Amino acid sequence: MDLGDKSEGITRRQFVAVGSLGGAALAAGCGPKSGAGWEFFTEAQGRTLKAICDQIIPKDDFPSASEAGVHSYIDKQLVRHYRPHQDAYRDGLEQAEAQSRKRFGKEMADLEGADQLAVVTDLERDHHGFFEMVRNHTLEGYYGSPRHGGNRDETSWKMLGLGDPPLLGRAQYDLSLNDPGEPRR
Amino acid sequence: MNRVNAVVVGAGAAGGIVAKELSVAGLSVVLLERGKWYTAADCRKDDLRNQRNTQLGNAFGPEDEGTPRVWVDAKGVAHTVPASDGAYSNNAACVGGGTLSWGAQAWRFMPQDFKMRTTYGAPVGSSLEDWPITYDDLEPFYDKAEYEIGVSGDYSGTPFHAPRKRPLPMPPLAPNREFGILEPAAKRLGLHPLHIPMARNSIPYNGRGPCMRCRWCVGFACEVDAKNGSQNTVIPVALNTGNCELRTECQVKEILTDEHGRARGVSYFDERGRLLEQLADLVVVSGCATESARLLLNSRSNLYPNGIGNRYDQVGRNLQGHYYSGAMGFFEDEAYDDLGPGASIAVMDYNHGTPGLCGGGMLANEFIRLPIQMVDRMPPGTPRWGLVHKQAMRKYYKRNIAVMGPTQQIPSADARVTLDPNVRDKYGIPVVRISGNVHPQTYEIGAIQAKRAEAWLKEAGAIATQLTGGLPEVVSAGQHQAGTCRMGNDPRSSVVDKSCRVHDVDNVFVIDSSVHVNNGGFNPGLTIMAIAFYASEALVRGWKGGGYR
């Protein structure tokens, strides 16, 4: 939809990758180093996040949250508009992993779907604030604009039956759209 | 800086009109706006960053950084919130103000809305009052606003609309599918549906083309510039006179007064952060209800220790907006046709006349929905996440209609804007503090309105319904904010007279929604514009060259 923003995102990711190769000094002030392809999360955190997101929006006939890039939406925003939530994500993902190991003795990403669902359900009950935040951000990533990294290929808009690409200027061609006659059925 | 005849603070719905009327009359005008001047190209169609869905911030101002407000909850706890937070009660900060990105419903109030106290009596504990002007005083200016700004629609379906001299200048847009479902149902219920009046071109008008019916409407700048606000109508006219200079990204700090207590201009921070003065014969405050009150309260001096116009502690009181209540209806068949602006049909049958209660409001179908707006609007009992939620989204996204409306709020003197004693903005200016709530009778009638909306949806074939509304903890004073510098004849219970002139200072005017005594049961934009034309006319009439008498 917006090539400008997409290319900006790629450029930034490339820049981060180059930065972490080129000199540790750049990353030194920024806390734990993010994983490859991630702007904020470590590899391990990213795996946990994907597992949670995919329980909030699982795969069916249409892609799951992570297949639509929701994790990358959250990752990108945590170094942009959602910067104030960085600590909450670090802590919350740690709680999720702790719960997964306690109940099932394994990393969350390695659990069967039903067991992941059990962990997420626990999170909703025991760490409600964190859960609500991830839930809202996941829905934003899935149903929001593709320019921010989620809703990849406009997957949710296709699922909802919205026109793709969104039609521009149709009233200029279909004059009935501006003729106050009978309502459209 | 050169002295000018008038400095107008705020280039929104009202300020743009005042600037135009004064500059056309030959006055020299400086129009100061804290935000930027966006154009149609800034629409950006970003579902997560616009003026209605602000998950990633406000698209049309203010930015979140350096512009906090404080709101005080029902328990008395103060919260400092950024501009994209709902409790902030944001409107916008840009040229055009709210009218750049509004839904553009352009209603006239009804005659009773100006005589609420006479019509109903004031509920105990409320500050319900009559306006010092009548509908008839404003009628010529409603007409002027409809024709100069450009309004499409058709009131002829309802006998309840206020007397008017001629039809709207543009026909309504073609009805969408929701109109086709709701109209016969309304008629079966004995209601009188009409095409919503909208400041949106349905045909070429004023040198711009018609609406292209896209999804990115309310909350967005219009990509084809078919939506009408002050930024594409009156402000260009003002600038073309050569008498008006618009300065953007200028935050006004205070109104300056002389030793006689008259205003001599304003001080403001320009786009580079320099503190400057603009001297003027007249100061017109058009910053919208929260920011206008803030500016008066921040304008303190020996003669005005509590701020300008605030001798009787009235500035900032009676803050009100609208209480939105209604219902969602879920249908077997698709109701959504993806045709903007979406809102198309309304009834005015419930604005007045509910036994035992004051006022009411119009009911209309909701604006076009972005997918993200539907995630919390699934049928009752739907889980909020997981597979079932995803599948409900798929099933019901196009199979629902929302009917709701702006219930007239019954004002309370305790719902107010003050200055926060501690929190300051990036310029060091004390910020708005919002506290209190409107009179509880507001919520009684809002609950009745919700049941009425539900009945309409059921008649239209809804298989399930969900009431919306609830009990808000905070005055809903966002885009519809009003009331903080009430118009009245008595200086002890109002801030401005019926010409919008501050009682205390004869060359300071407040011209915007702040002066609304009550906010009607309609979106207030056109009324703000009508008052701006009305007050400007009085101002020009009283202008004696080089001074106001």
Interface residues (C-beta under 8 A of the other chain):
Chain A: M1 D2 Q55 I56 I57 P58 D60 F62 Q77 R80 H81 L117 R135 N136 T138 L139 E140 Y143 G144 S145 R147 H148 S156 W157 M159 L160 G161 L162 G163 P166 L167 L168 G169 R170 A171 Q172 S176 L177 N178 D179 P180 G181 E182 P183 R184 R185
Chain B: R44 K45 D46 D47 L48 Q55 L56 G57 D64 D154 P171 P172 L173 A174 P175 N176 R177 F179 G180 E183 H195 S202 I203 G209 P210 C211 M212 R213 C214 R215 E223 V224 D337 D338 L339 L370 P371 I372 M374 V375 R384 W385 G386 L387 H389 K390 Q391 M393 R394 Y397 K398
